């Protein structure tokens, strides 16, 4: 078996594994996130302006995009407003890019693009590398799913440059996979 065939088979096995176990892992992660949110809320010194709390709201929102759109929208609205109120720019950018993902899943690609552009602008303005990566990757995936491979490749390559500069190995791997596909 040549090297290319081996890699193709390995990729197929990996995809099948992820498809089988991703729902289980997502449910476990969602429950863990809910537990952490409740633990924070039950603390006598709890304040919703806490960046950790905002990040957990955003994580929970993203995990529910396909299963509970109403809750996702409420969580995003709360996290985005808290981020604005506290000038938590990372939360602001992530909320905007998650809104982009949310609207893309609903088939509202123009809204998705607008939100991802806003997320990218916040990330650029405040020099937030990881948030910029999320926005660029979302945009690349959006273009790819719409069949615009050229624009997708441009966004993935731009994100790869940012990931390399930030030494974000996980994103470098993901982006190289996206580029290869």
Residue pairs with C-beta under 8 A, 6 or more apart in sequence:
26 63
29 63
30 60
30 63
30 64
33 56
33 59
33 60
33 63
34 60
36 56
37 53
37 56
37 57
37 60
40 46
40 50
40 52
40 53
40 56
46 53
47 53
48 54
48 78
48 82
49 82
49 85
49 86
49 88
51 86
51 88
51 90
51 91
53 82
54 79
54 82
54 83
54 86
54 88
54 91
55 91
55 94
57 75
57 78
57 79
57 82
58 75
58 76
58 79
58 91
58 94
58 95
58 98
60 75
61 71
61 72
61 75
61 76
61 79
61 98
61 102
62 72
62 98
62 101
64 71
64 72
64 75
65 72
65 98
65 101
65 102
65 105
66 105
69 102
69 106
72 102
73 102
76 95
76 98
76 99
76 102
79 91
79 95
80 91
80 92
80 95
80 96
80 99
82 88
82 91
83 89
83 90
83 91
83 92
83 95
84 92
89 122
89 125
89 126
89 128
89 131
90 126
90 128
90 130
90 131
92 122
93 119
93 120
93 122
93 123
93 126
93 128
93 131
93 132
93 134
93 135
94 119
94 131
94 134
95 119
96 115
96 116
96 118
96 119
96 122
96 135
97 115
97 116
97 119
97 120
97 131
97 134
97 135
97 138
99 115
99 119
100 111
100 112
100 113
100 114
100 115
100 116
100 119
100 135
100 138
100 139
100 142
101 112
101 138
102 112
103 109
103 111
103 112
103 115
104 112
104 138
104 142
104 145
109 142
109 146
112 138
112 142
113 139
113 142
116 135
116 138
116 139
116 142
117 135
117 139
119 131
119 134
119 135
119 138
120 132
120 135
120 136
120 139
122 128
122 131
123 129
123 131
123 132
123 134
123 135
124 132
129 162
129 165
129 166
129 168
130 166
130 168
130 171
132 159
132 162
133 159
133 162
133 163
133 166
133 168
133 171
136 155
136 156
136 158
136 159
136 162
137 155
137 156
137 159
137 171
137 174
137 175
137 178
139 155
140 151
140 152
140 153
140 154
140 155
140 156
140 159
140 178
141 152
141 178
142 152
143 149
143 151
143 152
143 155
144 152
144 178
144 181
152 178
153 179
156 175
156 178
156 179
157 179
159 171
159 175
160 172
160 175
160 176
160 179
163 171
163 172
163 175
164 172
